[in-house]
Each structure stands twice: as structure tokens, then as C-alpha cells.
Amino acid sequence: MKVLEEIVKKIIDKANKGTVLYENTTGSNTTITLNDSLSNYDYIEIEFYQSSGIFNTVRIKNNEKTNLSYILNGVVDERNYIQIGFNIIEVINNKINFLKGGYVNFYSNAYRNANFTNETIYIKRVVGYK
């Protein structure tokens, strides 16, 4: 009986950990090819970071789009600011495509600016779950 319990525990642990489909220590902000088709998984979890160090995760299913987003704040030229950034991605079969992105900065002196490209978000890891 103990052997059966250990086997069941290993199966549950493996299911909870998922299958790593992509991993890159520096990350990528271009099209990513995964190790397996997403049609074999219920959903994937994407770990991403913004180049200033903000880290986040998002879950998505095959053939869907989602938004990788962050909020960054700090001080530049003695002005407080908040930056809100995003990248829209789509997940199709074994590919993750970056579609478009941007960011906007809001400063304490009411100045603001925006950029309609955002190449500062990098995907580091993708895990599939069944």
C-alpha cells in the first residue's frame, strides 16, 4: 500500500509542476517556439520580466491573446514618475508571437509621454499544465 501512495504522490507532484516548454535565462522578446504543441495542455503559465527587473506571470490557453503588463515607478530629474507598459501576445500551437506593445510615462509635473513600441518585456519560462 505504501508503494501505491508514493506512486500517486509522484503523479500529483508531476502534474502540479507542469512541463517546461521553454526556458531562457535572459528571456526573449521575439517569436518563441515551444518544445511541444499547446493543444496537448489545458493551459500554460508564462513567466516574464521587464528589463528594470519587474517579474510577473500570466496564464493563457491555446489560440488566445493576452496582455503582459507592468507598472514601474521612480524618480527622473527630480520628478516622480509612473510607467505603465504592456505587450500583447498570442499563443498558437507551439508559438508565442509578440503582436504590439507600448508604454506611457506620467510625471509629477504633469508632463507625460508615450511610446507605441515596447521591447522591454522578456519571456523567460513557459510551463504547460494538463
C-alpha positions as CSV (number, residue, x, y, z in Angstrom):
1,M,0.0,0.0,0.0
2,K,2.8,2.4,0.8
3,V,4.3,1.9,-2.7
4,L,0.9,2.8,-4.3
5,E,0.8,6.0,-2.1
6,E,4.3,7.0,-3.2
7,I,3.4,6.5,-6.9
8,V,0.2,8.6,-6.6
9,K,2.2,11.3,-4.8
10,K,4.8,11.4,-7.6
11,I,2.0,11.6,-10.2
12,I,0.3,14.5,-8.4
13,D,3.7,16.3,-7.9
14,K,4.5,16.0,-11.6
15,A,1.0,17.3,-12.6
16,N,1.4,20.3,-10.2
17,K,4.8,21.1,-11.6
18,G,3.8,21.0,-15.2
19,T,6.1,20.6,-18.2
20,V,8.7,23.2,-19.1
21,L,8.1,24.1,-22.7
22,Y,10.5,27.0,-22.9
23,E,13.3,28.4,-20.7
24,N,15.9,31.1,-21.3
25,T,17.8,32.8,-18.5
26,T,17.9,36.1,-20.4
27,G,14.5,35.8,-21.9
28,S,13.2,36.6,-25.4
29,N,11.0,39.4,-26.8
30,T,10.6,37.9,-30.2
31,T,8.6,34.9,-31.5
32,I,9.2,31.9,-29.3
33,T,9.0,28.3,-30.5
34,L,7.9,25.9,-27.7
35,N,9.1,22.3,-27.2
36,D,5.5,20.9,-27.7
37,S,2.1,21.9,-29.1
38,L,-0.1,23.7,-26.7
39,S,-3.0,21.6,-27.9
40,N,-1.6,18.9,-25.5
41,Y,-2.1,21.2,-22.5
42,D,-5.1,22.7,-20.7
43,Y,-3.2,26.0,-20.2
44,I,0.3,27.4,-20.0
45,E,1.9,29.7,-17.5
46,I,4.2,32.4,-18.9
47,E,6.9,33.9,-16.7
48,F,8.1,37.3,-17.9
49,Y,10.0,40.3,-16.7
50,Q,10.5,43.9,-17.6
51,S,14.1,45.0,-18.2
52,S,14.1,47.1,-15.0
53,G,13.6,43.8,-13.0
54,I,9.8,43.6,-12.6
55,F,8.7,39.9,-12.7
56,N,5.2,38.6,-13.3
57,T,3.3,35.6,-14.6
58,V,0.2,35.1,-16.7
59,R,-1.9,32.0,-17.6
60,I,-3.3,31.5,-21.1
61,K,-4.9,28.8,-23.2
62,N,-4.0,27.8,-26.8
63,N,-5.3,30.1,-29.5
64,E,-5.8,33.1,-27.2
65,K,-4.3,36.5,-26.8
66,T,-3.3,38.1,-23.6
67,N,-1.5,41.2,-22.2
68,L,1.9,41.1,-20.5
69,S,1.9,44.3,-18.4
70,Y,3.8,46.0,-15.6
71,I,3.8,49.2,-13.6
72,L,7.2,50.8,-12.8
73,N,7.8,53.9,-10.7
74,G,10.8,56.0,-9.8
75,V,12.4,59.4,-9.9
76,V,14.0,61.1,-13.0
77,D,15.4,64.6,-13.0
78,E,13.9,65.2,-9.5
79,R,10.4,64.3,-10.9
80,N,8.4,61.3,-9.6
81,Y,7.0,59.1,-12.4
82,I,5.0,56.1,-13.1
83,Q,5.4,54.0,-16.2
84,I,2.6,51.6,-17.3
85,G,3.7,49.2,-20.1
86,F,2.3,46.3,-22.0
87,N,2.9,43.8,-24.8
88,I,0.0,41.9,-26.4
89,I,0.9,38.3,-27.3
90,E,-0.9,35.4,-29.0
91,V,-0.3,31.8,-28.4
92,I,-0.9,29.4,-31.3
93,N,0.1,25.7,-31.2
94,N,3.8,25.8,-30.4
95,K,4.4,29.6,-31.0
96,I,4.2,32.7,-28.9
97,N,4.0,35.8,-31.0
98,F,4.6,39.4,-29.8
99,L,1.9,41.5,-31.5
100,K,2.3,45.0,-30.3
101,G,3.1,46.9,-27.2
102,G,3.7,50.3,-25.7
103,Y,4.1,52.3,-22.5
104,V,3.2,55.6,-21.1
105,N,5.0,57.7,-18.5
106,F,3.3,60.1,-16.1
107,Y,5.4,62.6,-14.3
108,S,4.7,64.6,-11.1
109,N,5.0,67.9,-13.0
110,A,2.0,66.9,-15.3
111,Y,4.3,66.1,-18.2
112,R,3.6,62.7,-19.9
113,N,4.9,60.8,-22.9
114,A,4.1,57.6,-24.6
115,N,5.8,55.1,-26.9
116,F,3.9,52.7,-29.1
117,T,6.6,50.1,-29.2
118,N,7.8,48.2,-26.1
119,E,10.8,45.9,-26.4
120,T,11.5,45.8,-22.6
121,I,9.3,42.7,-21.8
122,Y,11.0,39.3,-22.0
123,I,9.6,35.9,-21.6
124,K,11.9,33.6,-19.6
125,R,9.9,30.5,-18.9
126,V,6.7,28.7,-20.2
127,V,5.2,25.8,-18.4
128,G,2.4,23.6,-19.7
129,Y,-0.3,22.1,-17.4
130,K,-2.6,19.2,-18.3
